[in-house]
């Protein structure tokens, strides 16, 4: 992917967070607070910043949890596929003659296919 955002939800979260912070800390609010000398306005802006950061944190945690669930599902599928391939490998070893196994091991060690070697055929 060429986009810096790998998941739509993360891109939406980033866009939402930026727009939310902009609305909470808009130009007129910042201007109003920066020209006020009272401590209450400083506390108010601190509270708004804290609220905005809490909201961003909760959205990020949601996005992370969502991504973790996707990754857990992929891990589960890969483990099932690995188990299936191990069973298939065991079956093929049991059905192969010792000569075929020796030929296959030699082929694996050299990294090149043996010409005319009987094999299970093309795989998908």
N, C-alpha and C positions, 0 to 999 in steps of 0.2 A: 504494500500500500504506500502511496506517496503522501498521504495525509498524515500530519502529526497526531491525529486522533484515531486510535485503533478501534474504538467502539463508539457507536452513536451516542450511547448514554453518557460517556465521559465528555464528548464534545458538547452535548446539550448541557451537562452539568457546568462545564467551564463557562459557556455562554451565559447560563442563568446566573452563576455566581458573580460574574463581572457586571451583568446588568443590575443584579440585586445590590451589589456594593455601590454601584454608581447611583442608584436611586436612594439608598440609605445615606450615602455620603455625598450627595449632590453638591453642585457648586454653590448654590445659595446657602445650604446648611453649613458648609465649611466656611463660607464667607461670614455668615452670621456668628458662628462660634469663634472664629479667629479674631473678630473685632470686639468680642465681649471679654471683659476682664474678670468676670465672676468665676468662682470655682465651680458653680453649678453647671455652667456650660461645658466645662472641661469634663465633668463627671458624665454629663449627658452624651457627649461625643464618645467617651470611653464606653459607655453602656451600649451605644449603637454599634460601635466597632465590635464589641464582645458578642452582641446578638448576631451580627453578620457573620462573624467567624464561627459561631456555634452552628449557624445554618449551613455554612459551607462545609464544616466538619461532618455534619449529619448527612449531607448529600454525598460527600466523598466516601463516607463509610458505607452508605447504601450501594454506591457504585462498586466498591471493593468487594462487598459481600456478594453482589451479583456476579462479578468476575470470578470469585472463588467457587461459586456454584457451577459455573460453566466449566472451570478447570477440573473440579471434582468429577463431573460427568465425563469429561474427556479421559481422565485417568481411569475411571471405571471401564469405559469402552476399550481403552488400550490394554488394560489388564485382562479383560475377557478375550480380546483378540490374541494376546500373547499366550494365554492358556490354550486356546484353540490351535494355534500354530505349534505349540509344544506337543499336544496330543497328535497332531498330524505328523510331526517329525518322528515321534516315537513309533507310530504306525508304519511309516515309510521305512524306518530302520528295521523294524521287525519283518517287513515283507521283502527287504532287499537281501540279495545273496552276499556272502562275505567278499566275493570279488567286486561286486558293485560298490560296496562300502569302501573297500580299499581304493578303488578307482576314484570314487567321489572325494575321499580324504586327500588324495594326491592332487586332484583338481582344485580343491579349496586351498591347499598349501601353495600351489603355483599361481593361482589366481586366473588361470586360463582354462577354457572348456576343452575337454578331450574330444578329438575328432572321432566320430562314429560311435561314441559311447551311448549305450541305451540309457535313456532317462525317462522321467515321468511325463515328458512332453512339455509344451509351452504352458506357462502359468499366467493367470490374469493378474 
